[in-house]
Amino acid sequence: MYKQYKEAVESSNIVSRTDIHGIITFVNDEFCRISGYSREELIGRDHNIVRHPDVPAETFKRLWDAILDKQTYRSTVKNLAKDGSTFYVNTTITPILNEKGEIDEFIAIRYDVTKEMELQIQLQKKQEMLLWQSRFASLGQMMANIAHQWRQPLTELNLLLYNLKKAALEHNQDEILSLHHDAKRVIQSMSQTIDDFQNFFKPGKEKESFYPHISLENALALLNKVLQKEHIHLTQHVDQSITLLGIQNELTQVLINLLQNAKDALIDRKITKRHIIVIVSQKDGHAIISVEDNAGGVPEAVAGQIFEPYFTTKHASQGTGLGLFMSKLIVEKSLLGSLTLESGSNGARFVITVPMTKESAAP
């Protein structure tokens, strides 16, 4: 019976045994097949023979710490075959103890997950490409916002310089000082716009605790002028005690996208009294951030597609169809939360739900 079990395991898995020092004492045919080495090349060698150089030394330290402590170790391992190709195996390493409770050897049972891992890596690369496309799209939108925010102060600055020249010709010292002060104020405001832009596009940082209301303030610093120009009234109900763990600029990017979508919907549907409501609250240990407009909502026929990449209801000149897809990806991957669409009272309501940090104050 034992022999039948042994044959069943070895015929369907990749099996090896090593001594207490990690020297290979046995490999089955499947191990030879996937590694490309013969049995003679493997016996007497340690497992470094298939170690992939990409795997950090810390990984192997954790492995040895576990099995020398007589614990079973499980992991997905990236290995290097004899021909230089990469293969991935789900690995379980178990210490075999003798009658005295001492480790005699280790047995490792693996199964091949190379195809699954390669598919996952391809998906990850695709997501990274989409992220970069989304960032370029955001860059273009931010440049448009800056251009819009600079037009009015540039006009104002031009007028101030004209009046300053006029006051200088009239030797009106008080008027010169007043105009000079106003010009400095305008330039400072324009400089602040650039600072806001730079802060938003700073390279990604390590995750840290941050306040979501600051992300909202940063988003509105870039969009307020546009919202005012389009006569969109924005109402905020914000709990400023909430803290999250993540990258503040990424939440800012999500909020900018949701606010811009709400703005576009209000304009496209020619809503007369335009309103956006932003609520930041907490419930059951989670931050709830909602952005709701009164543009009539998302048509039921497309509601199930709006988070898909490249899907858009806008004209090609207005959107790439990446905004909501990337927003959902950021919320799920970076903030470990969710982004969903709900029906508001008079329009669409997008809801971000994210676990709060322990530092957040209780309601």
C-alpha positions as CSV (number, residue, x, y, z in Angstrom):
1,M,0.0,0.0,0.0
2,Y,2.8,2.4,1.0
3,K,4.5,1.7,-2.3
4,Q,1.4,2.5,-4.3
5,Y,0.9,5.8,-2.5
6,K,4.6,6.7,-3.1
7,E,4.3,5.9,-6.8
8,A,1.1,8.0,-7.0
9,V,2.7,11.0,-5.4
10,E,5.9,10.8,-7.5
11,S,4.0,10.3,-10.8
12,S,1.8,13.4,-10.4
13,N,4.2,15.7,-8.6
14,I,7.8,17.0,-8.7
15,V,9.6,15.4,-5.8
16,S,13.0,15.7,-4.2
17,R,14.7,14.8,-0.9
18,T,17.7,16.5,0.7
19,D,19.8,15.8,3.7
20,I,20.0,18.2,6.7
21,H,22.5,20.4,4.8
22,G,20.3,20.7,1.7
23,I,22.2,18.3,-0.5
24,I,19.9,16.5,-2.9
25,T,19.7,12.8,-2.2
26,F,16.7,11.9,-4.4
27,V,14.8,13.4,-7.4
28,N,12.0,11.8,-9.4
29,D,11.5,11.9,-13.1
30,E,9.3,15.0,-13.0
31,F,12.0,17.0,-11.3
32,C,14.5,16.0,-14.0
33,R,12.0,16.8,-16.8
34,I,11.1,20.3,-15.6
35,S,14.7,21.3,-14.5
36,G,16.4,19.8,-17.6
37,Y,19.1,18.1,-15.5
38,S,19.7,14.4,-15.4
39,R,19.5,12.5,-12.1
40,E,23.3,12.1,-12.1
41,E,23.7,15.9,-12.4
42,L,21.4,16.6,-9.5
43,I,22.2,14.0,-6.8
44,G,24.9,15.3,-4.5
45,R,24.3,18.9,-5.4
46,D,22.4,21.5,-3.3
47,H,19.2,23.1,-4.6
48,N,21.2,26.2,-5.6
49,I,21.6,24.4,-8.9
50,V,18.0,25.5,-9.9
51,R,18.0,28.8,-7.9
52,H,16.9,31.7,-9.9
53,P,19.1,34.8,-9.5
54,D,16.0,37.1,-9.2
55,V,15.0,35.4,-5.9
56,P,16.4,37.4,-2.9
57,A,18.6,35.7,-0.3
58,E,16.0,36.7,2.3
59,T,13.5,34.3,0.8
60,F,15.9,31.4,1.4
61,K,16.7,32.6,4.9
62,R,12.9,32.4,5.7
63,L,12.8,28.9,4.2
64,W,15.7,27.6,6.2
65,D,14.5,29.3,9.4
66,A,11.1,27.5,9.0
67,I,12.3,24.0,8.2
68,L,15.1,23.9,10.7
69,D,12.5,24.9,13.3
70,K,10.7,21.7,12.1
71,Q,7.9,23.6,10.4
72,T,6.4,22.9,7.0
73,Y,7.3,25.7,4.5
74,R,5.0,26.6,1.6
75,S,5.6,29.0,-1.2
76,T,5.5,29.6,-5.0
77,V,9.2,29.5,-6.1
78,K,10.8,30.9,-9.2
79,N,13.5,28.5,-10.5
80,L,16.0,28.4,-13.3
81,A,16.2,25.3,-15.6
82,K,19.5,24.0,-17.2
83,D,18.7,25.7,-20.5
84,G,18.2,29.1,-18.9
85,S,14.5,29.1,-19.0
86,T,12.3,30.0,-16.0
87,F,9.8,27.7,-14.3
88,Y,7.5,28.3,-11.3
89,V,6.5,25.6,-8.8
90,N,4.2,25.6,-5.8
91,T,6.4,24.1,-3.2
92,T,5.8,22.3,0.1
93,I,8.9,21.4,2.1
94,T,8.4,19.1,5.1
95,P,11.1,18.1,7.7
96,I,11.2,14.3,8.3
97,L,11.9,13.5,11.9
98,N,13.5,10.4,13.4
99,E,12.4,8.6,16.6
100,K,14.3,11.1,18.7
101,G,12.5,14.0,17.1
102,E,15.6,15.1,15.2
103,I,15.5,16.1,11.5
104,D,16.7,13.3,9.3
105,E,16.0,14.9,5.9
106,F,13.6,17.1,4.1
107,I,11.1,16.2,1.4
108,A,9.9,18.7,-1.1
109,I,6.7,18.1,-3.1
110,R,6.0,20.6,-5.9
111,Y,3.7,21.1,-8.9
112,D,4.2,23.1,-12.0
113,V,2.4,26.5,-12.1
114,T,4.5,28.1,-14.8
115,K,1.7,28.8,-17.2
116,E,-0.5,30.4,-14.5
117,M,2.4,32.6,-13.3
118,E,3.3,33.7,-16.9
119,L,-0.3,34.6,-17.5
120,Q,-0.3,36.6,-14.2
121,I,2.9,38.4,-15.2
122,Q,1.5,39.3,-18.6
123,L,-1.6,40.6,-16.9
124,Q,0.5,42.7,-14.5
125,K,2.5,44.1,-17.4
126,K,-0.7,45.0,-19.2
127,Q,-2.0,46.8,-16.1
128,E,1.3,48.7,-15.8
129,M,1.0,49.8,-19.4
130,L,-2.6,50.9,-18.8
131,L,-1.5,52.8,-15.7
132,W,1.1,54.7,-17.7
133,Q,-1.5,55.5,-20.4
134,S,-3.8,56.7,-17.7
135,R,-1.1,58.9,-16.3
136,F,-0.4,60.5,-19.6
137,A,-4.1,61.1,-20.1
138,S,-4.2,62.7,-16.6
139,L,-1.1,64.7,-17.5
140,G,-2.9,66.1,-20.6
141,Q,-6.0,66.9,-18.5
142,M,-3.9,68.6,-15.8
143,M,-2.1,70.7,-18.4
144,A,-5.5,71.8,-19.8
145,N,-6.6,72.7,-16.2
146,I,-3.4,74.7,-15.6
147,A,-3.8,76.5,-18.9
148,H,-7.4,77.4,-17.9
149,Q,-6.3,78.5,-14.5
150,W,-3.5,80.7,-15.9
151,R,-5.6,82.5,-18.6
152,Q,-7.5,84.7,-16.2
153,P,-4.4,85.7,-14.0
154,L,-2.3,86.4,-17.1
155,T,-5.0,88.7,-18.3
156,E,-5.1,90.3,-14.9
157,L,-1.3,90.6,-14.8
158,N,-1.2,92.2,-18.2
159,L,-3.8,94.8,-17.1
160,L,-1.8,95.5,-13.9
161,L,1.4,96.0,-15.9
162,Y,-0.4,98.5,-18.1
163,N,-1.7,100.4,-15.1
164,L,1.7,100.2,-13.5
165,K,3.3,101.8,-16.5
166,K,0.5,104.5,-16.5
167,A,1.0,105.2,-12.8
168,A,4.8,105.5,-13.3
169,L,4.3,108.0,-16.0
170,E,2.1,110.0,-13.7
171,H,4.6,109.6,-10.8
172,N,1.8,108.2,-8.6
173,Q,3.9,106.4,-6.0
174,D,1.0,105.0,-3.9
175,E,-0.7,103.6,-7.0
176,I,2.7,102.0,-8.1
177,L,3.1,100.2,-4.7
178,S,-0.6,99.0,-4.8
179,L,-0.3,97.7,-8.3
180,H,3.1,96.1,-7.5
181,H,1.5,94.3,-4.5
182,D,-1.4,93.0,-6.7
183,A,1.0,91.8,-9.3
184,K,3.0,89.8,-6.7
185,R,-0.3,88.3,-5.5
186,V,-1.2,87.1,-9.0
187,I,2.2,85.6,-9.6
188,Q,2.1,83.9,-6.2
189,S,-1.2,82.3,-7.2
190,M,0.1,81.1,-10.5
191,S,3.2,79.7,-8.7
192,Q,0.9,77.8,-6.3
193,T,-0.9,76.2,-9.3
194,I,2.5,74.8,-10.5
195,D,3.2,73.6,-6.9
196,D,-0.1,71.8,-6.8
197,F,0.6,70.2,-10.2
198,Q,4.1,69.0,-9.1
199,N,2.8,67.6,-5.9
200,F,0.2,65.5,-7.8
201,F,2.8,64.0,-10.2
202,K,5.5,63.3,-7.7
203,P,6.9,59.8,-8.2
204,G,5.2,57.1,-6.2
205,K,6.2,56.8,-2.6
206,E,6.0,54.0,0.0
207,K,2.6,53.6,1.6
208,E,2.0,55.7,4.6
209,S,-0.8,57.0,6.8
210,F,-2.6,60.0,5.3
211,Y,-5.8,62.0,5.5
212,P,-8.2,61.5,2.6
213,H,-9.6,65.1,3.1
214,I,-6.1,66.3,2.0
215,S,-6.4,64.3,-1.2
216,L,-9.8,65.9,-1.8
217,E,-8.3,69.4,-1.1
218,N,-5.5,68.7,-3.6
219,A,-7.9,67.5,-6.2
220,L,-10.1,70.6,-5.8
221,A,-7.1,72.9,-5.9
222,L,-6.6,71.7,-9.5
223,L,-10.3,71.6,-10.5
224,N,-12.1,74.5,-8.6
225,K,-11.6,77.0,-11.3
226,V,-13.0,74.7,-13.9
227,L,-16.0,73.9,-11.7
228,Q,-16.7,77.6,-11.1
229,K,-16.4,78.4,-14.8
230,E,-19.0,75.7,-15.6
231,H,-21.3,77.0,-12.8
232,I,-21.1,73.7,-10.9
233,H,-22.0,74.0,-7.2
234,L,-20.0,71.6,-5.0
235,T,-21.1,70.6,-1.5
236,Q,-18.7,68.8,0.9
237,H,-19.4,66.8,4.1
238,V,-16.0,65.7,5.3
239,D,-14.9,63.8,8.4
240,Q,-11.4,65.1,8.8
241,S,-10.4,62.6,11.5
242,I,-10.2,59.7,9.0
243,T,-6.7,58.3,8.1
244,L,-5.9,55.7,5.5
245,L,-2.8,53.7,4.6
246,G,-1.6,54.2,1.0
247,I,-0.3,56.8,-1.4
248,Q,-2.0,60.2,-1.0
249,N,-1.4,61.3,-4.6
250,E,-3.1,58.1,-5.9
251,L,-6.3,58.8,-4.1
252,T,-6.1,62.4,-5.4
253,Q,-5.9,61.0,-9.0
254,V,-9.0,58.9,-8.3
255,L,-10.9,61.8,-6.9
256,I,-9.9,64.0,-9.9
257,N,-11.2,61.4,-12.3
258,L,-14.5,61.0,-10.5
259,L,-15.0,64.8,-10.2
260,Q,-14.1,65.3,-13.9
261,N,-16.6,62.6,-14.9
262,A,-19.3,64.2,-12.9
263,K,-18.5,67.6,-14.5
264,D,-18.5,66.2,-18.0
265,A,-21.8,64.5,-17.4
266,L,-23.4,67.7,-16.1
267,I,-22.2,69.6,-19.2
268,D,-23.0,67.0,-21.8
269,R,-26.5,66.6,-20.5
270,K,-27.0,70.4,-20.4
271,I,-28.1,70.3,-16.7
272,T,-29.2,73.8,-15.7
273,K,-28.6,73.6,-12.0
274,R,-25.4,71.6,-11.7
275,H,-24.5,70.1,-8.4
276,I,-21.8,67.7,-7.1
277,I,-21.9,66.3,-3.5
278,V,-18.7,64.8,-2.0
279,I,-19.0,63.0,1.3
280,V,-16.2,61.5,3.4
281,S,-17.5,59.5,6.3
282,Q,-16.7,56.4,8.3
283,K,-18.6,53.2,9.1
284,D,-17.6,49.9,10.6
285,G,-13.9,50.6,10.4
286,H,-14.0,51.8,6.8
287,A,-13.8,55.2,5.2
288,I,-16.7,55.8,2.8
289,I,-15.9,58.4,0.1
290,S,-18.8,59.2,-2.3
291,V,-18.9,61.6,-5.3
292,E,-22.5,62.2,-6.5
293,D,-23.9,64.4,-9.3
294,N,-27.3,65.3,-10.5
295,A,-26.8,64.5,-14.2
296,G,-29.4,61.7,-14.4
297,G,-27.2,58.7,-13.8
298,V,-25.4,56.0,-15.9
299,P,-27.7,54.2,-18.4
300,E,-28.5,50.7,-17.2
301,A,-27.3,49.3,-20.6
302,V,-23.7,50.4,-19.9
303,A,-23.5,50.4,-16.1
304,G,-21.9,47.0,-16.1
305,Q,-19.1,48.1,-18.5
306,I,-18.0,51.4,-17.1
307,F,-15.0,49.9,-15.2
308,E,-13.7,48.0,-18.2
309,P,-10.5,49.3,-19.9
310,Y,-11.1,51.5,-23.0
311,F,-14.8,51.7,-22.4
312,T,-16.1,55.2,-22.6
313,T,-19.4,57.0,-23.3
314,K,-17.5,60.2,-24.2
315,H,-16.3,61.4,-27.7
316,A,-12.9,60.1,-28.6
317,S,-11.5,63.6,-28.1
318,Q,-12.8,63.8,-24.5
319,G,-11.8,60.5,-23.0
320,T,-9.6,57.3,-23.3
321,G,-11.9,55.0,-21.3
322,L,-9.0,54.3,-18.9
323,G,-10.1,56.6,-16.0
324,L,-12.6,54.5,-14.2
325,F,-10.6,51.3,-14.9
326,M,-7.4,52.8,-13.4
327,S,-9.3,54.4,-10.5
328,K,-10.8,51.0,-9.6
329,L,-7.4,49.4,-9.9
330,I,-5.8,52.0,-7.7
331,V,-8.5,51.6,-5.0
332,E,-8.3,47.8,-5.0
333,K,-4.5,47.3,-5.3
334,S,-3.1,50.3,-3.5
335,L,-5.8,51.1,-0.9
336,L,-7.1,47.5,-0.6
337,G,-10.7,48.8,-1.0
338,S,-13.5,48.9,-3.5
339,L,-14.9,51.4,-6.0
340,T,-18.6,50.9,-6.9
341,L,-21.3,52.6,-8.8
342,E,-24.7,53.3,-7.1
343,S,-27.8,55.2,-8.1
344,G,-28.0,58.6,-6.4
345,S,-31.2,60.6,-6.0
346,N,-30.8,62.4,-9.3
347,G,-27.6,61.0,-10.8
348,A,-24.6,58.7,-10.4
349,R,-22.9,58.1,-7.1
350,F,-19.4,56.6,-7.1
351,V,-18.5,55.1,-3.7
352,I,-14.9,54.4,-2.5
353,T,-14.8,52.0,0.5
354,V,-11.4,51.7,2.2
355,P,-10.2,50.2,5.5
356,M,-9.2,52.9,7.9
357,T,-6.0,52.9,10.0
358,K,-6.2,52.5,13.8
359,E,-5.3,56.2,14.2
360,S,-8.7,57.3,12.9
361,A,-10.9,58.7,15.5
362,A,-14.2,56.9,16.3
363,P,-17.3,58.7,15.2
